[in-house]
Amino acid sequence: MTETTRRIIDIIRSIPPGKVASYRDTALAAGLPNGARQVARLLHSMSETQRLPWHRIIRADGHIALPAAEGGELQAALLRAEGVRVSKTLRVDMGKYSFF
């Protein structure tokens, strides 16, 4: 595992229940100014094996990136269970729930 991968994983694990972070802000915190896609790829490939709270990472505009029928509703349910208000359009108020 690379040092960059380790940094991203550590940041994702540090996001507490009831908070969210964007792919972009997670990448920036890991020192990768253009690394949002790298965060997305890492979540896709390592969320299960590393037991990452993948559901806490969303788009910078507050929307869940996954289509509703392809995991978006599951992500919304997981966030709601932690007290995050998710709209019917699968959007989170970043001003209220953002970790960063």
JOPEZI-V205796 format. One record per residue. N is the residue number from 0. PSI is psi in degrees with one decimal (none if undefined). OMEGA is omega in degrees with one decimal (none if undefined). D_CENTER is the distance of its C-alpha to the mean C-alpha in whole Angstrom. Layout:
BEGIN
<<N:PSI:OMEGA:D_CENTER> <N:PSI:OMEGA:D_CENTER>>
END
This chain:
BEGIN
<<0:133.0:-178.8:20> <1:162.3:177.2:20> <2:-38.8:178.3:20> <3:-45.8:177.9:17> <4:-43.8:178.9:15> <5:-42.8:179.3:16> <6:-45.7:-179.5:15> <7:-45.9:179.5:11> <8:-44.7:-179.9:11> <9:-40.6:179.1:13> <10:-45.8:179.7:10> <11:-42.5:179.7:7> <12:-23.9:-178.1:10> <13:-10.5:-179.6:11> <14:117.4:-175.1:9> <15:160.7:173.9:11> <16:140.6:-180.0:12> <17:1.0:177.4:12> <18:157.6:177.1:9> <19:164.7:174.5:6> <20:152.8:176.9:5> <21:159.1:174.3:6> <22:-43.9:-178.4:6> <23:-49.8:-178.0:10> <24:-33.6:176.3:10> <25:-43.8:178.3:8> <26:-44.5:179.2:11> <27:-42.0:179.0:13> <28:-26.6:178.4:13> <29:1.9:179.0:14> <30:22.2:-178.9:17> <31:89.3:-174.9:16> <32:-24.5:178.3:16> <33:36.0:-170.9:16> <34:16.5:-178.5:13> <35:-42.3:179.3:10> <36:-32.6:177.1:12> <37:-39.3:176.3:12> <38:-44.9:179.6:9> <39:-43.8:179.1:8> <40:-41.6:178.8:12> <41:-44.1:178.8:11> <42:-42.0:-179.6:8> <43:-40.4:-173.2:11> <44:-20.9:-171.3:14> <45:-2.1:-176.1:13> <46:-44.6:-177.0:11> <47:-49.5:-175.9:14> <48:-31.9:180.0:16> <49:0.4:-179.5:14> <50:52.4:-178.5:13> <51:145.1:174.7:9> <52:67.2:-174.4:8> <53:-30.3:-175.2:5> <54:-14.4:-179.5:5> <55:-0.9:179.2:4> <56:122.6:-177.7:1> <57:179.0:179.8:4> <58:158.4:-178.3:8> <59:-25.1:178.7:10> <60:2.2:178.0:12> <61:-7.2:-179.3:10> <62:148.2:171.4:11> <63:131.7:-174.6:9> <64:-30.4:-177.5:9> <65:141.0:172.7:11> <66:148.9:-175.5:15> <67:-47.3:-175.8:16> <68:-8.5:-176.8:18> <69:32.3:177.0:16> <70:-15.5:-178.9:13> <71:-41.5:178.3:12> <72:-37.2:175.8:14> <73:-45.1:179.1:13> <74:-43.7:178.6:10> <75:-42.1:179.5:12> <76:-41.9:178.3:14> <77:-41.2:178.2:12> <78:-43.7:179.2:10> <79:-38.0:178.8:14> <80:-22.3:177.6:15> <81:3.5:177.8:14> <82:6.5:178.4:15> <83:128.9:176.8:13> <84:121.8:179.1:15> <85:125.6:-177.8:14> <86:171.3:177.6:17> <87:-24.2:177.9:18> <88:14.4:178.3:17> <89:45.5:178.9:13> <90:142.7:178.9:13> <91:141.1:175.9:12> <92:103.3:-177.1:14> <93:-30.9:178.0:12> <94:-30.8:-177.6:15> <95:-37.2:-170.8:15> <96:-2.8:-177.4:12> <97:135.6:177.0:10> <98:-33.0:-177.5:10> <99:none:none:12>>
END
